[in-house]
Amino acid sequence: MRILNIVFLLIVVVCSNCFCQRQALVFQSDFGLKDGAVAAMKGVAFSVSDDLQIFDLTHEIPPFNIWEAAYRLNQSVSYWPSGTVFVSIVDPGVGSSRRSIVAKMVSGHFIVTPDNGTLTLIAENLGIDEVREIDETKNRLKNSEKSYTFHGRDVYAYTGARLAAGVIRFEEVGAKISGDIIKLEYQKPVFEHNQIRGNIPVLDVQYGNVWTNIDNKTFQKLGVKAGEEVHVRIMHDKKTVYEARVPFANTFAEVPEGKVVGYLNSLLNFSIAINANNFAERYKIKSGPEWSIIVEK
């Protein structure tokens, strides 16, 4: 009986350890949901382990828009538990010489992605602990070697699932990368000469609000209080697209419907909207590294 009890305890310990190794798997892509691409990736993941918990960050990244993929990761990753595995596939260079990598963040999160700039913002926010290049001789869906255009299914989903399920350790992904990863250039928030220069990384797409990367700490250097105005200039490739004095408020309702308002969004970054209307659509504003903004009192 004592031997049986010991065996039972060992089984419990082993199973517990296996369970602890399992992490959530989160997918992001520009595939949309009109066809079976996302379902195929999830099928591959479940074929690795049917115990995986799989979630979607978004599959509505605009086609080929690496910058927005970078932004959505930065917007979301830190809210997930350490150890969560993210698979991000916005890969216009699929099949080319670009590297397939897994980054371990200082926070303990893992991101499986092509090395094409997707990690630009999250690297600055969370910091990268280590990056490894995926060894496709070991971490690739069986019998997929002749497929050159769906690495999201054959390499990234498969590797991400194996990592999340505890089938492989991070060190088994592939060789450690010693050089720099690819990063996108953009205007970081800078306060000088009594004005702030920043970037428009993304739009609040549902409502057309313009979100900037000007954080609250930087914005406060202007000394602007709710009820006061700021001078705003939005530029695309250094050409002015919009310029006006804008009231700064805590909520949209502090200005009449149809009026422009500046505010701090849910990430506490300076943003611009039209109360009950679409600012981006009205003024033809978009987002990305080439879109910049100047704010001054």
N, C-alpha and C positions, 0 to 999 in steps of 0.2 A: 504493500500500500504506500509506503514511504517513497519508493522508487517512482510509482505512478504519480504521486503528488509533485515530485521534483520535475518529472517529464512535463506535467501539465504546466507548471510554473515557467519552465523554459519555453514552452510553446507560446504562452501568454506574452513573455518578454520579447521573443522574436517577432511575434505579430504586432506587438505594440510598437517596436522599433520600425517595422515596415510601414505601419500606419503613419508614424511621425514623419517619415521621410516623404510622404505624399504631400504635394503642395498644389494650390490652385493653379490652373493653366488659363491664361487670358489671351484671346486673339484680337489682333487689330489688322485691318487690311483696307485696300482700295477696291476690293472685289465687288462690293454691293451684294445684294441678296436675290438677284434676278435669275441666277443659275445655280449650279450645284457645287461651285468651287469651295465655299465655306463648309458645306456639308461634307465634302470630300476630306478636307483637313481635319474636321472633327472625327470622322470615321477612322482616319489614320491614328489619331490620338487615342481613341477608344480601343483600337486594335492593340495598342501597346499595353493599356490597362483600362479595364471597364470600371475601375473604381475612381478614376480621375474626376475631379470637379472642374468642368470647363465653362468659361464665361466669355462674353464678348465685351471688348472695350468699344469698338465701332468697326463697321465694315463700309462706312460711308465717307472715308477719306477721298477727296477728289482724285481722279485718276492721275497717277505719276507724281502726286504732290508730296515729296519727301518732307518738306518743311512742315506741313500740317501733321504728318505722322509724328514728327519730332515734338510738335507742340502737344498733341493729345497724350503722348506718353508722359511728358512732363506734367501735364495737368492731372494725371490720374494715378501714376505709379505709387507715389508716396502714401496714398490712402489705403493701399493694400498691405497685408501682413508681410513682414520680412520672409523671404523664401519663395514668394510668388514668382511664377515663371510667365513672362510676357513674350508672345510671339508676334512680331510686327513685320508685316509684309507689304511694303510699298516699294516695288523693285523694278523700275524701268530698265535696269541693267541686267536683268535675269539672263543667265547663260554667258555673260561676259566674264572678264577677269576680276570683277569686283569680288571681295572676300565675303564669305558667309561666317558670321561670328556669333559668339555668345558673350555678353558682358555681365560680369558680376559687379553690382553696385556696392558702394561702401555700406549702404543700408541693408544689404543682404538680398535684394531683389535680383532676378536674372532677366536679361532681355536677349532674345534670339532674333537676329535681324541681319539683312545685308549691311555691309560697311559702306554706306552711301550718304552719311550725314544724319541719319535718323536719331543718333544718340547725342546730337549737338547740345540740346537744351537740358536733357536729363543728366548728362555728364557734368554740366555746370552746377546743377541744382543738388544732386545727390552725391556726385563724385563716383568715379570708376575705380574699383579695387583691382580688377584684373580682366583681361580680354583673351579669349581663346578662339582660334579659327576651327570651324567644324571640320573634322576628318570624315569626309564623305565615304571613305572606304569602310568605315565602321558605323557611322551615324547617318544612314540613308535608307529609305524604305526599300525593302527587298524587291528586286526586279524592276526598279525604276531608273536604271542607269541610262537607258536610251531616251529618257524624257529630259529635255533641256529647258523647258519654259514654265515649269510649275514647281519650282524649288520650295514654294510655300507649303505645298503638300508633301513633297518627297524628301525634303531636307529639314525645313524649319519646324513644321508641325511634328514630324517624327522625332527630331532631336529634343524639341521642347517637351514633348510628352514623356520621353525617356528620362529627362532630367526631373520633371515634376513628379513622376511616378517612383523615382528613386532607383530606376533600372541602371542608370549611370550616375557617377559623381561628376561634378563640374570639371575635375581634372581629366576625366575621360572624354570630354567633348572633342579635344584635339590639342594641338600645340599652342603654347602661350605666345601671344603677340607682344613683342617688345617695342615696336614702333608706334607712331601715332595713328589713331583712327581718323577717318575723314570727318571734317566738321564744316558746317555751312557758315558763311559770314553774314552778319547782320548788325544793325545799330543797337548797341546795348544802352540802357538808360544812363544818361550822363547829365549832371547838373553843373553848368558853368555859365558865367556871364549873365546870371539871373534868368536863365532859361533851361528847360529840360529837353534833351533830344532823346527820342526813343523809337521803337519799332511797333508796327501793327502786326503781331504774330498770327492773329486769327480773328474771325468775326463770330459773334454770337449768332450763329446761322439761322436759328429759328425766328429771331426778332430783328436782325440786321443791325444790332449794336456793334460798335467798333471797340474792340478790346486792345489795349496797348500793353507793353511790357514795363511801363512806368509804375513801379511799386509804390506803396503808400509812403514808405520812409523817404524815398527820393522826391515824391510829389510834395511832401510836407516842407521841403526846403524852400518852396515858393512862398510859404507863409499864407496860403489861401485858406479861407474859412468858408463853410457852407453859407450860401447867400451872396458870395462875391463872384466876380467874373474872372475868367482866364482867357488869354488870347491863344487860339489854336490854329496851327497850320499843318495840313496833311499833304504829303508829297509822295509821288510815284516816280522813282528814278530821278529824284531831285527836282521834279516839276510839280509846282503847287497845284493841287486838285481842289482843296477846300481851305478857306481861311475865314475866321469870324471870331468875335468875342462870345464866349459861351458861359452861362451861369453854372456855377458848381453847386451841387446839392447832394443831400444824403439819399433821397428817393426820387423816383420819376414824378411822383404826384406833386412835387414842390414847384413844378412848372406846368403851365396849361397844356392840354393835349395838342399835339402837333408842333410843339416847341422843342428846340435842341437843349440838351442838358448834359453836363459833365458829372461824373460820379465815380465812386470806387466799386468795382464789380465784386463778385463772390470770392475772387482770389485777392482782393484788396489792391487791384491795379486800376490806374486811371482809365476810364472808358467814356465813350460818347454815344448818346442815343437820341432818338426823338420819342417823346412820350406818346405811346400808343401808335407808333408808325415805324418805318424802316429807314434808318439813317443811311446805311450802306447802299441800299437800292436807290434812294433819292439822289445821293451825291456820287454814285458810281465808285464807291470805295471798295477795295479788295484787301487781301492780306498777303504777307510773305516777306522774305528778306529785303525785297526792293521797295517796300512801303515804309515810310518813316513819318514821324510827327514831331513838331516842336510846340511846347507849351510854355507860356510865360505869363506873368501877372499883368 
